């Protein structure tokens, strides 16, 4: 069947949009490479992992502590937020009375809408002093993880909730007809059926955690050193760019674009891994 | 028909954009341009002053570029810029140039109000920042670990602080690194064992608004806007405009404007201190 005229126009339009979206990603990559090119020409790439420290004004460009800080804080937040978020979604969908579930869902949506800088401000003035009493200085990897957890919790909760609600009602009825308990229904039917949606939600949350800048910048301490405990101060790649870009010139500026490139490649690796794992499971 | 409407609107937008572009191009030739280059500390202030200057002199465009005090000096000397910007006094081999101080900048070491330490000497501050003293009890305070708050690389406050204490940033062993002055004050307010440094103007304002910080005196001189203004406070510097020869024409008008009380509010808004006139 040949496409009608309207269809053909729509296809052309959609192709244009798709091309545009793809081109923007490629342009950003190109731009990052172009801006970091001046420093890559006379500083070997290996120096970004072998230099003694990150002091770009004194031509020292060690990036690995920031890479691991980004990785640890994202991982920590995802590990904490996933069970909490799934639990919260299960509660509101299967256990809470309908009125409470509605109020609860609105509250979670509100949590998702709070700007990150507000979380950061709260973390800096309230959470950090609390943790500081436990183990000074208070601004630390742990504080960063906790703030990020708070921020991505609603993302996990809402996407898992949406994935659960998308499970065909026939499955649920079938489970009821078999006389399954509520937990049996959740663990045996709806959770497995909603698996890919849940995985997508966790990935989305991880993406938000990895890219979060302001809140982490305010609570993580920003010292560029390999963390040895949860109470050590860390600087993520995003915080590094936000902290120093405004006053950076020359090689310093280019080095910040290299840290942008590092962040971008890290996200690429994560997306690749996610694609790999979800594909493998989807057709079991 | 709908398509035609869309195309028409897009065409209109394109025509509008192109004609706007051409218009600004042709208009541009009528403007007198004033180029300032140099210190990234002075640049934001110069840009603000430039905006106000433009609103008073509609035929002038002020172009502010950063690149450090040394670039400001060399550009002014080579004539690449009409006016150079330098956040320091001119060195001896730069005395062929003229400098005009438009504002003063000072840095204060701050502690939490709950900290019993009332003053630190220069060597103690150096030892704290290089990690040789790690507990407040070694300088007469509580038995508590010191949280050293340092500024991020590239900030002029960091540069001035390091210069005054004769330190390199690789020597500094911080527990917290911050960006702007506000974040520094919030960090010290939230941590009774923290030591940090911020611009005197910001610190004095925040302390007067009830923030739980105290400004430490340096070399026996209290850290206050007053002492920065009368130039007795040691950790301070002038923000200068630099020219190669006696300024004339539009550059002269601009320097006179930047040195007049008409820009005091702009100077204070950036937490610098106006020069007594």
Interface residues (C-beta under 8 A of the other chain):
Chain A: X9 X53 X55 X56 X57 X58 X60 X124 X125 X128 X129 X132 X136 X137 X138 X139 X217 X218 X221 X222 X223 X224 X233 X235 X242 X243 X244 X246 X247 X248 X249 X252
Chain B: X3 X40 X66 X67 X68 X144 X145 X147 X152 X153 X154 X155 X156 X168 X169 X170 X174 X175 X176 X177 X178 X179 X183 X186 X187 X189 X190 X191 X193 X194
